[in-house]
Amino acid sequence: MKEISAIEVQKRLENGEKLNLIDVREVDEVNAGHIPDIMHIPLGLLEFRTHELDKCKPYIMVCRSGGRSGQATHYLQSHGFDVTNMTGGMLSWEGKVE
């Protein structure tokens, strides 16, 4: 499984890079604070919403601590997607939140 740190994601965003971030936390968690412009797909709905994703785009999965996003990464990789898990999740995030 490919992994990236929260700090590296933050640096890439601050440098103007357009990243395809997917937050797999629950609605209340995302409403409490999330990375700007992130796509929200709760982990429990991921298998029903994969049709919304493009296999030609790389995705970075985000959750609270990295566990659920790791599960999502494994799931999407097994279905042919280019996916990376953000280690440490939002607990490690020091960048801007909405």
C-alpha positions as CSV (number, residue, x, y, z in Angstrom):
1,M,0.0,0.0,0.0
2,K,1.3,3.4,-0.9
3,E,1.5,6.0,1.9
4,I,2.0,9.7,2.2
5,S,2.4,11.8,5.3
6,A,-0.1,14.6,6.2
7,I,2.8,17.1,6.0
8,E,3.7,16.0,2.5
9,V,0.0,16.4,1.4
10,Q,-0.1,19.9,3.0
11,K,3.1,20.9,1.3
12,R,1.9,19.7,-2.1
13,L,-1.4,21.6,-1.7
14,E,0.4,24.8,-0.5
15,N,2.5,24.6,-3.7
16,G,-0.6,24.8,-5.7
17,E,-0.8,21.1,-6.7
18,K,-4.4,19.8,-7.4
19,L,-4.8,16.6,-5.4
20,N,-7.8,14.3,-5.4
21,L,-8.5,13.8,-1.7
22,I,-11.2,11.6,-0.4
23,D,-12.3,11.8,3.2
24,V,-13.8,8.5,4.4
25,R,-14.9,9.7,7.8
26,E,-18.5,10.0,9.0
27,V,-20.6,13.1,8.3
28,D,-20.3,14.5,11.8
29,E,-16.5,14.1,11.7
30,V,-16.2,15.9,8.3
31,N,-18.5,18.7,9.5
32,A,-16.3,19.2,12.5
33,G,-13.4,20.0,10.2
34,H,-12.0,18.9,6.9
35,I,-9.3,19.7,4.3
36,P,-10.7,22.3,1.8
37,D,-12.0,20.9,-1.5
38,I,-12.0,17.3,-0.3
39,M,-14.5,14.8,-1.7
40,H,-16.5,13.1,1.1
41,I,-17.4,9.4,0.8
42,P,-18.0,7.7,4.1
43,L,-16.1,4.3,4.2
44,G,-19.4,2.4,4.5
45,L,-20.6,3.9,1.2
46,L,-17.4,3.5,-0.7
47,E,-18.3,0.3,-2.5
48,F,-21.6,1.9,-3.7
49,R,-19.9,5.1,-4.9
50,T,-16.8,3.8,-6.8
51,H,-18.6,4.7,-10.1
52,E,-18.0,8.3,-9.2
53,L,-14.3,7.8,-9.3
54,D,-12.0,7.9,-12.3
55,K,-9.4,5.1,-12.6
56,C,-7.2,7.5,-14.6
57,K,-6.8,9.8,-11.6
58,P,-4.6,9.2,-8.5
59,Y,-6.5,9.5,-5.1
60,I,-5.3,10.2,-1.6
61,M,-7.5,8.7,1.1
62,V,-8.0,10.6,4.4
63,C,-9.7,9.7,7.8
64,R,-9.2,10.5,11.4
65,S,-6.0,8.5,12.1
66,G,-5.2,6.5,9.0
67,G,-7.0,3.2,9.8
68,R,-10.2,3.6,7.8
69,S,-8.4,5.3,4.9
70,G,-6.1,2.3,4.9
71,Q,-9.1,0.0,4.5
72,A,-10.4,2.3,1.7
73,T,-7.0,2.3,0.0
74,H,-6.9,-1.5,0.0
75,Y,-10.4,-1.7,-1.3
76,L,-9.9,0.7,-4.2
77,Q,-6.5,-0.8,-5.1
78,S,-8.2,-4.2,-5.4
79,H,-10.6,-2.6,-7.9
80,G,-7.8,-1.1,-10.1
81,F,-7.5,2.5,-8.7
82,D,-4.3,4.4,-8.1
83,V,-4.7,5.2,-4.4
84,T,-2.4,6.4,-1.5
85,N,-3.2,6.4,2.2
86,M,-2.5,9.6,4.2
87,T,-0.8,8.3,7.3
88,G,-1.8,9.8,10.6
89,G,-5.1,11.1,9.2
90,M,-6.6,14.4,10.4
91,L,-4.9,13.9,13.8
92,S,-1.6,14.7,12.0
93,W,-3.0,17.4,9.8
94,E,-1.6,20.9,10.5
95,G,-2.9,22.7,7.4
96,K,-6.0,24.7,6.7
97,V,-9.4,23.2,7.6
98,E,-13.0,24.2,6.8
